[in-house]
Amino acid sequence: MSSIPAELSYTAEHEWVSAPDDQGIVTVGITDHAQDALGDVVYVDLPEAGTSFPAGESFGEVESTKSVSDLYMPIEGEIVEVNDAVGDEPGSLNQDPYGTGWLVKIRPASPEALNPLLDAEGYAAEIS
């Protein structure tokens, strides 16, 4: 069973979202379940900071030795920071998906943007 940290929120598309920091910014990555299903990640394509997306829209992709998978915006908002290190070391998604393997930081369009996200228990039910 993959790990599902209780302090994070999740999407049915296997992204995790941190609680907002004191500036209201959330961090986003793929779940342990997703990286395990993908296999060895060899390439990550992420958007530039300053780009805005609606919830559910593809904002990048992850390529593994098995497949290419789209990354979907978990919430409506603006990308304010991109983890360039995963571009240089895509394997960090496999080794530490909840830490050094984070993908982007987002400024939510509104506080309510986070409401549809799943809690850890809801996500566990999605993948079981």
Helices and strands as residue ranges (DSSP letters): E 9-10, E 15-17, E 26-30, H 32-38, E 41-45, E 52-53, E 58-64, E 68-72, E 77-82, H 84-88, H 92-95, E 104-108, G 111-114, H 120-127
